[in-house]
Structures are given as C-alpha cells and as structure tokens.
Amino acid sequence: MTTQQTRVRRNLKVNQGRIIRTEQLLQRLEKRIDRLEKQNAALKAEVPKRDPKLGQQKIVQLEKQNAYLRAELSKLRARVDQNTKDNKQNANSITSLVGLRAPIQALVRSFKQTPGAPFTVWRMWMLSTFRKQGLYRKQMFR
C-alpha cells in the first residue's frame, strides 16, 4: 500500500469520525432547540400574567437564544455536508488508486520478463532496495 493510499484511508476515517461527531452534536442541538422552544411557549403563556414587562424581557432573551442556536445548527449542517463531500472525494480517490494497481503490477511483470537491459535495471533496483533493508543476493528470492 502506497503512502498516498494510507493517507487517503486515514483522511477517510478522520472524516467519517468528524461526520459522526457533528451529526451527534446536531442531534443534541436539535433536542436543545426543541426543549427551549417548548420553554419559550410555556413562558409566553405564563409570564405575562405575572409581570408583563419582565415577561417581555424573558421572551426577547429566549428568542435571541433560539436565533443563536439556529445559526449554530445551520453552521453544523454546512460542516456535515462538507465532510460528506470530502468523504465521497476520498472514496473516489481510493478507488482510482486501486484501479492503478493492476497496470503497475503489469509493468513490474514486463520488467521481470524482458530480456536484457530492463531486466538488469530492475535487478539492480531490487538488489539496491534489498541491500537497504540489510538483505543480500542469496536471501533475495527465498
């Protein structure tokens, strides 16, 4: 697996985690908004009977709070959409990388089978990579 594939897979997992967390946050915020709207409705019905001026202040405060929560909710929805889009993009790039695997393997096979210079080049490259790993010719094709 190439470093690009691992990077893409890691990004995919990270984005999936972000999507799950933001969706959970969205659900919590929606519940909170519903609860606040119920409180708001109850206060609108109850408070003016006690003290009209105080009731009006409380209503304004709750409406501001609701507006703020709605703005936060829309921001989070936009973030979820962006994460979903990123995920689709990452999934597409993974499939394109998987699609490249066969041509690369065919190229390596042709290098192995071609007599003369390409094979020598390939063998030299193999030997150098194995030497970097501390292996030598006898250990190479075990």
QUIVENSUL-V999506 format. One record per helix or strand of 2 or more residues. SS is the DSSP state (helix for helix, strand for strand). FROM is the first residue (numbers start at 1). LEN is the number of residues. If there is no record, write none. Layout:
BEGIN
ss = [SS SS]
from = [FROM FROM]
len = [LEN LEN]
END
This chain:
BEGIN
ss = [helix helix helix helix]
from = [3 52 117 137]
len = [48 62 16 4]
END
